[in-house]
Amino acid sequence: MRILFATLILGLGLAASTHADGIYRWVDENGVVHFGSQPPKAKQVEVIKEPKSARYKQWQQAQDALVEQKQVSTDSQVEKAPAPAAKSEEQQQSEQNRAELAAQAQRCASAQQRLQELHSHPRIREVDANGNYRMLPEEERQQRIQQAKQVIQDNC
């Protein structure tokens, strides 16, 4: 009787979970096909089973925009002249400045996230070079907090 009851509960739980979530299919950079209930960000995926939620509708709009953006970029590449034009020094400098600003923003965001993690977790466990776990001593944690604050000050 217990086994029957447990099987029934498990079956109902699985039926409810498959009913609630959608199923997505996508191909990664290495050509491997994946299936999952959560689609990856910024990738075009095939919807096998559509979920019935407002969040899915928002995601679908983002996917449609991504497809449209890829189509526009491929169309513009076709329209461009096949011979690459030499960029002016000013254009190269502006591209370099944009790349530096993007890298600086990435460092800022990364340091802010690292600082938040260091503040919210007083006991930090990390993996050393040999693959062993070790607890971070409080002095080293405080030193890393100071380093993160310095990076934030320099980049944000």
N, CA and C atoms as an extended XYZ file, in Angstrom:
468
Properties=species:S:1:pos:R:3:atomname:S:1:resname:S:1:resid:I:1 pbc="F F F"
N         0.824       -1.189        0.000 N   MET     1
C         0.000        0.000        0.000 CA  MET     1
C         0.874        1.262        0.000 C   MET     1
N         1.926        1.234        0.791 N   ARG     2
C         2.833        2.386        0.851 CA  ARG     2
C         3.503        2.623       -0.501 C   ARG     2
N         3.884        1.527       -1.141 N   ILE     3
C         4.551        1.650       -2.437 CA  ILE     3
C         3.591        2.245       -3.467 C   ILE     3
N         2.366        1.806       -3.454 N   LEU     4
C         1.365        2.334       -4.372 CA  LEU     4
C         1.134        3.823       -4.128 C   LEU     4
N         1.025        4.190       -2.873 N   PHE     5
C         0.817        5.595       -2.509 CA  PHE     5
C         2.017        6.454       -2.925 C   PHE     5
N         3.226        5.968       -2.672 N   ALA     6
C         4.435        6.704       -3.051 CA  ALA     6
C         4.531        6.846       -4.568 C   ALA     6
N         4.205        5.789       -5.303 N   THR     7
C         4.237        5.839       -6.757 CA  THR     7
C         3.219        6.833       -7.292 C   THR     7
N         2.035        6.850       -6.693 N   LEU     8
C         0.994        7.781       -7.098 CA  LEU     8
C         1.429        9.229       -6.866 C   LEU     8
N         1.975        9.512       -5.720 N   ILE     9
C         2.451       10.874       -5.400 CA  ILE     9
C         3.562       11.277       -6.355 C   ILE     9
N         4.509       10.386       -6.593 N   LEU    10
C         5.612       10.679       -7.502 CA  LEU    10
C         5.098       10.931       -8.915 C   LEU    10
N         4.165       10.114       -9.362 N   GLY    11
C         3.595       10.283      -10.690 CA  GLY    11
C         2.861       11.600      -10.834 C   GLY    11
N         2.089       11.990       -9.829 N   LEU    12
C         1.390       13.269       -9.870 CA  LEU    12
C         2.370       14.436       -9.854 C   LEU    12
N         3.427       14.298       -9.091 N   GLY    13
C         4.447       15.352       -9.039 CA  GLY    13
C         5.141       15.530      -10.373 C   GLY    13
N         5.480       14.434      -11.006 N   LEU    14
C         6.120       14.517      -12.321 CA  LEU    14
C         5.162       15.069      -13.368 C   LEU    14
N         3.908       14.656      -13.309 N   ALA    15
C         2.929       15.165      -14.268 CA  ALA    15
C         2.741       16.670      -14.102 C   ALA    15
N         2.713       17.145      -12.860 N   ALA    16
C         2.552       18.582      -12.617 CA  ALA    16
C         3.773       19.353      -13.076 C   ALA    16
N         4.964       18.795      -12.855 N   SER    17
C         6.171       19.520      -13.252 CA  SER    17
C         6.315       19.568      -14.762 C   SER    17
N         5.938       18.501      -15.466 N   THR    18
C         6.038       18.541      -16.917 CA  THR    18
C         4.954       19.410      -17.517 C   THR    18
N         3.848       19.542      -16.834 N   HIS    19
C         2.778       20.397      -17.322 CA  HIS    19
C         3.145       21.870      -17.172 C   HIS    19
N         3.868       22.214      -16.118 N   ALA    20
C         4.166       23.610      -15.821 CA  ALA    20
C         5.284       24.169      -16.695 C   ALA    20
N         6.274       23.373      -17.002 N   ASP    21
C         7.447       23.868      -17.716 CA  ASP    21
C         7.366       23.554      -19.193 C   ASP    21
N         8.075       24.349      -19.956 N   GLY    22
C         8.202       24.078      -21.376 CA  GLY    22
C         9.444       23.246      -21.611 C   GLY    22
N         9.596       22.797      -22.828 N   ILE    23
C        10.778       22.033      -23.199 CA  ILE    23
C        11.416       22.762      -24.376 C   ILE    23
N        12.723       22.988      -24.278 N   TYR    24
C        13.455       23.747      -25.282 CA  TYR    24
C        14.578       22.896      -25.853 C   TYR    24
N        14.937       23.163      -27.098 N   ARG    25
C        16.036       22.465      -27.772 CA  ARG    25
C        16.946       23.520      -28.374 C   ARG    25
N        18.274       23.380      -28.172 N   TRP    26
C        19.229       24.306      -28.752 CA  TRP    26
C        20.540       23.587      -29.036 C   TRP    26
N        21.360       24.204      -29.871 N   VAL    27
C        22.660       23.653      -30.247 CA  VAL    27
C        23.730       24.614      -29.738 C   VAL    27
N        24.726       24.095      -29.010 N   ASP    28
C        25.776       24.965      -28.470 CA  ASP    28
C        26.864       25.212      -29.514 C   ASP    28
N        27.939       25.909      -29.114 N   GLU    29
C        29.019       26.285      -30.024 CA  GLU    29
C        29.743       25.076      -30.607 C   GLU    29
N        29.747       23.955      -29.866 N   ASN    30
C        30.445       22.752      -30.316 CA  ASN    30
C        29.564       21.848      -31.166 C   ASN    30
N        28.328       22.268      -31.428 N   GLY    31
C        27.429       21.477      -32.255 CA  GLY    31
C        26.658       20.421      -31.485 C   GLY    31
N        26.711       20.463      -30.147 N   VAL    32
C        26.010       19.483      -29.325 CA  VAL    32
C        24.573       19.957      -29.108 C   VAL    32
N        23.618       19.045      -29.309 N   VAL    33
C        22.201       19.369      -29.134 CA  VAL    33
C        21.832       19.180      -27.670 C   VAL    33
N        21.140       20.190      -27.098 N   HIS    34
C        20.713       20.140      -25.697 CA  HIS    34
C        19.203       20.278      -25.625 C   HIS    34
N        18.606       19.659      -24.617 N   PHE    35
C        17.205       19.822      -24.293 CA  PHE    35
C        17.132       20.262      -22.843 C   PHE    35
N        16.191       21.139      -22.509 N   GLY    36
C        16.064       21.560      -21.126 CA  GLY    36
C        14.781       22.319      -20.882 C   GLY    36
N        14.490       22.514      -19.596 N   SER    37
C        13.291       23.256      -19.222 CA  SER    37
C        13.572       24.744      -19.097 C   SER    37
N        14.848       25.133      -19.063 N   GLN    38
C        15.240       26.537      -19.005 CA  GLN    38
C        16.074       26.853      -20.241 C   GLN    38
N        15.631       27.770      -21.085 N   PRO    39
C        16.419       28.096      -22.278 CA  PRO    39
C        17.629       28.945      -21.918 C   PRO    39
N        18.730       28.830      -22.673 N   PRO    40
C        19.899       29.671      -22.411 CA  PRO    40
C        19.632       31.102      -22.858 C   PRO    40
N        20.371       32.029      -22.281 N   LYS    41
C        20.241       33.437      -22.641 CA  LYS    41
C        20.939       33.688      -23.972 C   LYS    41
N        20.405       34.591      -24.757 N   ALA    42
C        21.002       35.080      -26.004 CA  ALA    42
C        21.336       33.973      -26.996 C   ALA    42
N        20.537       32.926      -27.015 N   LYS    43
C        20.706       31.870      -28.001 CA  LYS    43
C        19.353       31.607      -28.631 C   LYS    43
N        19.390       31.271      -29.893 N   GLN    44
C        18.155       30.919      -30.567 CA  GLN    44
C        17.860       29.459      -30.245 C   GLN    44
N        16.645       29.187      -29.775 N   VAL    45
C        16.266       27.838      -29.405 CA  VAL    45
C        14.970       27.465      -30.102 C   VAL    45
N        14.745       26.171      -30.182 N   GLU    46
C        13.496       25.658      -30.730 CA  GLU    46
C        12.621       25.264      -29.543 C   GLU    46
N        11.368       25.701      -29.556 N   VAL    47
C        10.447       25.387      -28.473 CA  VAL    47
C         9.750       24.085      -28.827 C   VAL    47
N         9.973       23.060      -28.014 N   ILE    48
C         9.337       21.767      -28.227 CA  ILE    48
C         7.938       21.784      -27.607 C   ILE    48
N         7.832       22.278      -26.370 N   LYS    49
C         6.550       22.391      -25.676 CA  LYS    49
C         6.473       23.762      -25.041 C   LYS    49
N         5.448       24.521      -25.380 N   GLU    50
C         5.317       25.883      -24.873 CA  GLU    50
C         4.724       25.894      -23.461 C   GLU    50
N         5.355       26.618      -22.530 N   PRO    51
C         4.727       26.798      -21.221 CA  PRO    51
C         3.652       27.870      -21.326 C   PRO    51
N         2.771       27.914      -20.359 N   LYS    52
C         1.673       28.873      -20.392 CA  LYS    52
C         1.886       29.927      -19.311 C   LYS    52
N         2.905       30.755      -19.476 N   SER    53
C         3.177       31.789      -18.483 CA  SER    53
C         3.482       33.108      -19.177 C   SER    53
N         3.323       34.194      -18.419 N   ALA    54
C         3.634       35.524      -18.949 CA  ALA    54
C         5.132       35.664      -19.174 C   ALA    54
N         5.925       35.026      -18.324 N   ARG    55
C         7.377       35.081      -18.459 CA  ARG    55
C         7.806       34.463      -19.784 C   ARG    55
N         7.131       33.392      -20.209 N   TYR    56
C         7.453       32.768      -21.497 CA  TYR    56
C         7.163       33.735      -22.636 C   TYR    56
N         6.065       34.468      -22.536 N   LYS    57
C         5.708       35.405      -23.598 CA  LYS    57
C         6.767       36.494      -23.727 C   LYS    57
N         7.303       36.964      -22.591 N   GLN    58
C         8.374       37.960      -22.620 CA  GLN    58
C         9.618       37.360      -23.265 C   GLN    58
N         9.931       36.120      -22.885 N   TRP    59
C        11.102       35.455      -23.448 CA  TRP    59
C        10.932       35.273      -24.950 C   TRP    59
N         9.719       34.916      -25.383 N   GLN    60
C         9.461       34.706      -26.806 CA  GLN    60
C         9.667       35.998      -27.587 C   GLN    60
N         9.254       37.137      -27.017 N   GLN    61
C         9.479       38.418      -27.676 CA  GLN    61
C        10.971       38.702      -27.808 C   GLN    61
N        11.738       38.386      -26.759 N   ALA    62
C        13.190       38.579      -26.816 CA  ALA    62
C        13.812       37.675      -27.877 C   ALA    62
N        13.318       36.439      -27.990 N   GLN    63
C        13.831       35.522      -29.014 CA  GLN    63
C        13.527       36.044      -30.414 C   GLN    63
N        12.316       36.565      -30.607 N   ASP    64
C        11.949       37.118      -31.909 CA  ASP    64
C        12.849       38.299      -32.269 C   ASP    64
N        13.152       39.140      -31.262 N   ALA    65
C        14.044       40.276      -31.505 CA  ALA    65
C        15.453       39.793      -31.850 C   ALA    65
N        15.901       38.729      -31.185 N   LEU    66
C        17.226       38.172      -31.466 CA  LEU    66
C        17.296       37.633      -32.892 C   LEU    66
N        16.261       36.930      -33.320 N   VAL    67
C        16.220       36.399      -34.685 CA  VAL    67
C        16.232       37.539      -35.689 C   VAL    67
N        15.441       38.585      -35.422 N   GLU    68
C        15.386       39.731      -36.321 CA  GLU    68
C        16.736       40.439      -36.395 C   GLU    68
N        17.400       40.573      -35.238 N   GLN    69
C        18.706       41.231      -35.202 CA  GLN    69
C        19.735       40.434      -36.009 C   GLN    69
N        19.724       39.114      -35.879 N   LYS    70
C        20.656       38.287      -36.649 CA  LYS    70
C        20.375       38.406      -38.135 C   LYS    70
N        19.097       38.460      -38.488 N   GLN    71
C        18.728       38.566      -39.891 CA  GLN    71
C        19.179       39.906      -40.469 C   GLN    71
N        19.015       40.981      -39.701 N   VAL    72
C        19.442       42.302      -40.159 CA  VAL    72
C        20.962       42.338      -40.314 C   VAL    72
N        21.687       41.735      -39.359 N   SER    73
C        23.148       41.758      -39.444 CA  SER    73
C        23.636       40.949      -40.640 C   SER    73
N        23.000       39.821      -40.940 N   THR    74
C        23.422       39.046      -42.109 CA  THR    74
C        23.053       39.768      -43.391 C   THR    74
N        21.911       40.448      -43.407 N   ASP    75
C        21.532       41.227      -44.585 CA  ASP    75
C        22.510       42.370      -44.825 C   ASP    75
N        22.935       43.042      -43.751 N   SER    76
C        23.871       44.159      -43.913 CA  SER    76
C        25.250       43.662      -44.338 C   SER    76
N        25.634       42.464      -43.915 N   GLN    77
C        26.923       41.917      -44.333 CA  GLN    77
C        26.902       41.583      -45.826 C   GLN    77
N        25.770       41.130      -46.317 N   VAL    78
C        25.651       40.810      -47.737 CA  VAL    78
C        25.721       42.079      -48.566 C   VAL    78
N        25.123       43.166      -48.072 N   GLU    79
C        25.088       44.416      -48.813 CA  GLU    79
C        26.433       45.140      -48.836 C   GLU    79
N        27.306       44.858      -47.871 N   LYS    80
C        28.596       45.538      -47.813 CA  LYS    80
C        29.457       45.149      -49.004 C   LYS    80
N        30.346       46.035      -49.352 N   ALA    81
C        31.276       45.762      -50.455 CA  ALA    81
C        32.243       44.674      -50.024 C   ALA    81
N        32.644       43.790      -50.935 N   PRO    82
C        33.539       42.711      -50.558 CA  PRO    82
C        34.943       43.182      -50.179 C   PRO    82
N        35.388       44.302      -50.716 N   ALA    83
C        36.726       44.800      -50.383 CA  ALA    83
C        36.654       45.587      -49.083 C   ALA    83
N        37.469       45.216      -48.075 N   PRO    84
C        37.432       45.944      -46.810 CA  PRO    84
C        38.044       47.333      -46.972 C   PRO    84
N        37.319       48.329      -46.532 N   ALA    85
C        37.806       49.706      -46.603 CA  ALA    85
C        38.702       49.974      -45.403 C   ALA    85
N        39.742       50.764      -45.622 N   ALA    86
C        40.657       51.106      -44.541 CA  ALA    86
C        39.961       52.077      -43.587 C   ALA    86
N        40.028       51.771      -42.303 N   LYS    87
C        39.387       52.621      -41.302 CA  LYS    87
C        40.296       53.803      -40.989 C   LYS    87
N        39.657       54.911      -40.739 N   SER    88
C        40.444       56.080      -40.380 CA  SER    88
C        40.962       55.925      -38.953 C   SER    88
N        41.960       56.708      -38.648 N   GLU    89
C        42.542       56.673      -37.305 CA  GLU    89
C        41.509       57.043      -36.249 C   GLU    89
N        40.662       57.975      -36.584 N   GLU    90
C        39.636       58.420      -35.643 CA  GLU    90
C        38.650       57.294      -35.336 C   GLU    90
N        38.254       56.527      -36.335 N   GLN    91
C        37.343       55.408      -36.122 CA  GLN    91
C        38.005       54.327      -35.281 C   GLN    91
N        39.268       54.052      -35.557 N   GLN    92
C        39.981       53.047      -34.778 CA  GLN    92
C        40.096       53.475      -33.322 C   GLN    92
N        40.379       54.763      -33.104 N   GLN    93
C        40.502       55.280      -31.741 CA  GLN    93
C        39.155       55.188      -31.021 C   GLN    93
N        38.077       55.524      -31.716 N   SER    94
C        36.762       55.475      -31.071 CA  SER    94
C        36.374       54.031      -30.744 C   SER    94
N        36.698       53.073      -31.628 N   GLU    95
C        36.431       51.663      -31.346 CA  GLU    95
C        37.250       51.181      -30.160 C   GLU    95
N        38.490       51.624      -30.080 N   GLN    96
C        39.355       51.235      -28.968 CA  GLN    96
C        38.815       51.810      -27.663 C   GLN    96
N        38.356       53.058      -27.689 N   ASN    97
C        37.780       53.667      -26.485 CA  ASN    97
C        36.533       52.916      -26.039 C   ASN    97
N        35.687       52.541      -27.000 N   ARG    98
C        34.480       51.784      -26.646 CA  ARG    98
C        34.835       50.433      -26.042 C   ARG    98
N        35.848       49.782      -26.593 N   ALA    99
C        36.271       48.488      -26.061 CA  ALA    99
C        36.826       48.639      -24.646 C   ALA    99
N        37.595       49.702      -24.404 N   GLU   100
C        38.138       49.946      -23.069 CA  GLU   100
C        37.023       50.238      -22.071 C   GLU   100
N        36.033       51.023      -22.494 N   LEU   101
C        34.899       51.323      -21.610 CA  LEU   101
C        34.101       50.063      -21.299 C   LEU   101
N        33.913       49.201      -22.277 N   ALA   102
C        33.186       47.954      -22.046 CA  ALA   102
C        33.958       47.055      -21.079 C   ALA   102
N        35.270       46.974      -21.250 N   ALA   103
C        36.094       46.167      -20.349 CA  ALA   103
C        36.072       46.733      -18.938 C   ALA   103
N        36.104       48.055      -18.828 N   GLN   104
C        36.058       48.705      -17.524 CA  GLN   104
C        34.708       48.441      -16.849 C   GLN   104
N        33.632       48.502      -17.599 N   ALA   105
C        32.304       48.222      -17.035 CA  ALA   105
C        32.212       46.768      -16.581 C   ALA   105
N        32.825       45.862      -17.334 N   GLN   106
C        32.821       44.451      -16.954 CA  GLN   106
C        33.610       44.243      -15.666 C   GLN   106
N        34.778       44.883      -15.554 N   ARG   107
C        35.567       44.771      -14.322 CA  ARG   107
C        34.802       45.335      -13.137 C   ARG   107
N        34.100       46.440      -13.349 N   CYS   108
C        33.313       47.067      -12.286 CA  CYS   108
C        32.220       46.121      -11.804 C   CYS   108
N        31.469       45.559      -12.736 N   ALA   109
C        30.377       44.658      -12.370 CA  ALA   109
C        30.903       43.411      -11.668 C   ALA   109
N        32.006       42.884      -12.164 N   SER   110
C        32.595       41.691      -11.562 CA  SER   110
C        33.068       41.974      -10.134 C   SER   110
N        33.707       43.113       -9.938 N   ALA   111
C        34.193       43.467       -8.601 CA  ALA   111
C        33.031       43.716       -7.640 C   ALA   111
N        31.958       44.340       -8.119 N   GLN   112
C        30.796       44.555       -7.266 CA  GLN   112
C        30.168       43.235       -6.849 C   GLN   112
N        30.081       42.300       -7.780 N   GLN   113
C        29.529       40.992       -7.456 CA  GLN   113
C        30.433       40.259       -6.462 C   GLN   113
N        31.737       40.316       -6.683 N   ARG   114
C        32.680       39.665       -5.783 CA  ARG   114
C        32.598       40.263       -4.381 C   ARG   114
N        32.489       41.604       -4.292 N   LEU   115
C        32.377       42.260       -2.993 CA  LEU   115
C        31.097       41.842       -2.287 C   LEU   115
N        30.005       41.766       -3.028 N   GLN   116
C        28.726       41.335       -2.439 CA  GLN   116
C        28.838       39.918       -1.887 C   GLN   116
N        29.488       39.028       -2.631 N   GLU   117
C        29.662       37.648       -2.171 CA  GLU   117
C        30.539       37.589       -0.928 C   GLU   117
N        31.607       38.381       -0.904 N   LEU   118
C        32.498       38.380        0.260 CA  LEU   118
C        31.795       38.906        1.504 C   LEU   118
N        30.924       39.902        1.340 N   HIS   119
C        30.194       40.447        2.482 CA  HIS   119
C        29.083       39.514        2.947 C   HIS   119
N        28.422       38.846        2.032 N   SER   120
C        27.267       38.038        2.413 CA  SER   120
C        27.646       36.644        2.917 C   SER   120
N        28.844       36.167        2.629 N   HIS   121
C        29.272       34.837        3.062 CA  HIS   121
C        30.528       34.956        3.927 C   HIS   121
N        30.389       34.899        5.236 N   PRO   122
C        31.573       35.040        6.100 CA  PRO   122
C        32.522       33.844        6.018 C   PRO   122
N        31.999       32.663        5.698 N   ARG   123
C        32.858       31.486        5.550 CA  ARG   123
C        32.878       31.109        4.085 C   ARG   123
N        34.037       31.272        3.457 N   ILE   124
C        34.160       31.004        2.025 CA  ILE   124
C        35.060       29.798        1.822 C   ILE   124
N        34.567       28.878        1.019 N   ARG   125
C        35.334       27.682        0.694 CA  ARG   125
C        35.738       27.783       -0.764 C   ARG   125
N        37.010       27.510       -1.058 N   GLU   126
C        37.480       27.563       -2.430 CA  GLU   126
C        38.316       26.341       -2.747 C   GLU   126
N        38.517       26.108       -4.025 N   VAL   127
C        39.286       24.963       -4.491 CA  VAL   127
C        40.700       25.433       -4.817 C   VAL   127
N        41.700       24.715       -4.284 N   ASP   128
C        43.082       25.094       -4.569 CA  ASP   128
C        43.537       24.447       -5.874 C   ASP   128
N        44.824       24.608       -6.216 N   ALA   129
C        45.365       24.115       -7.486 CA  ALA   129
C        45.319       22.592       -7.577 C   ALA   129
N        45.340       21.898       -6.447 N   ASN   130
C        45.321       20.433       -6.436 CA  ASN   130
C        43.903       19.867       -6.460 C   ASN   130
N        42.907       20.740       -6.435 N   GLY   131
C        41.523       20.284       -6.443 CA  GLY   131
C        40.960       20.039       -5.057 C   GLY   131
N        41.703       20.427       -4.021 N   ASN   132
C        41.234       20.251       -2.649 CA  ASN   132
C        40.505       21.507       -2.184 C   ASN   132
N        39.532       21.323       -1.308 N   TYR   133
C        38.797       22.455       -0.751 CA  TYR   133
C        39.534       23.011        0.458 C   TYR   133
N        39.477       24.331        0.607 N   ARG   134
C        40.045       24.962        1.796 CA  ARG   134
C        39.157       26.130        2.184 C   ARG   134
N        39.098       26.391        3.477 N   MET   135
C        38.329       27.520        3.989 CA  MET   135
C        39.223       28.757        3.948 C   MET   135
N        38.668       29.843        3.501 N   LEU   136
C        39.396       31.099        3.396 CA  LEU   136
C        39.507       31.720        4.789 C   LEU   136
N        40.733       31.980        5.278 N   PRO   137
C        40.870       32.616        6.594 CA  PRO   137
C        40.296       34.040        6.572 C   PRO   137
N        39.894       34.531        7.736 N   GLU   138
C        39.262       35.851        7.832 CA  GLU   138
C        40.191       36.957        7.350 C   GLU   138
N        41.499       36.854        7.629 N   GLU   139
C        42.439       37.879        7.182 CA  GLU   139
C        42.476       37.953        5.650 C   GLU   139
N        42.490       36.787        5.016 N   GLU   140
C        42.520       36.758        3.554 CA  GLU   140
C        41.202       37.255        2.964 C   GLU   140
N        40.101       36.937        3.637 N   ARG   141
C        38.790       37.436        3.202 CA  ARG   141
C        38.754       38.960        3.270 C   ARG   141
N        39.251       39.532        4.356 N   GLN   142
C        39.282       40.988        4.490 CA  GLN   142
C        40.202       41.621        3.450 C   GLN   142
N        41.302       40.947        3.146 N   GLN   143
C        42.216       41.442        2.123 CA  GLN   143
C        41.533       41.450        0.751 C   GLN   143
N        40.778       40.416        0.462 N   ARG   144
C        40.058       40.361       -0.812 CA  ARG   144
C        38.943       41.406       -0.875 C   ARG   144
N        38.334       41.692        0.250 N   ILE   145
C        37.326       42.758        0.296 CA  ILE   145
C        37.971       44.090       -0.059 C   ILE   145
N        39.141       44.365        0.497 N   GLN   146
C        39.852       45.608        0.200 CA  GLN   146
C        40.257       45.666       -1.276 C   GLN   146
N        40.704       44.534       -1.826 N   GLN   147
C        41.069       44.503       -3.240 CA  GLN   147
C        39.857       44.785       -4.121 C   GLN   147
N        38.717       44.199       -3.781 N   ALA   148
C        37.503       44.428       -4.561 CA  ALA   148
C        37.078       45.894       -4.479 C   ALA   148
N        37.192       46.494       -3.294 N   LYS   149
C        36.850       47.913       -3.146 CA  LYS   149
C        37.775       48.783       -3.979 C   LYS   149
N        39.049       48.425       -4.059 N   GLN   150
C        40.001       49.188       -4.857 CA  GLN   150
C        39.668       49.093       -6.344 C   GLN   150
N        39.318       47.885       -6.796 N   VAL   151
C        38.941       47.698       -8.204 CA  VAL   151
C        37.688       48.508       -8.522 C   VAL   151
N        36.738       48.519       -7.596 N   ILE   152
C        35.508       49.301       -7.784 CA  ILE   152
C        35.839       50.784       -7.865 C   ILE   152
N        36.714       51.240       -6.997 N   GLN   153
C        37.098       52.646       -7.000 CA  GLN   153
C        37.796       53.033       -8.310 C   GLN   153
N        38.619       52.120       -8.843 N   ASP   154
C        39.350       52.409      -10.074 CA  ASP   154
C        38.485       52.343      -11.323 C   ASP   154
N        37.465       51.474      -11.332 N   ASN   155
C        36.725       51.196      -12.563 CA  ASN   155
C        35.294       51.696      -12.587 C   ASN   155
N        34.729       52.061      -11.452 N   CYS   156
C        33.307       52.442      -11.449 CA  CYS   156
C        33.138       53.963      -11.388 C   CYS   156
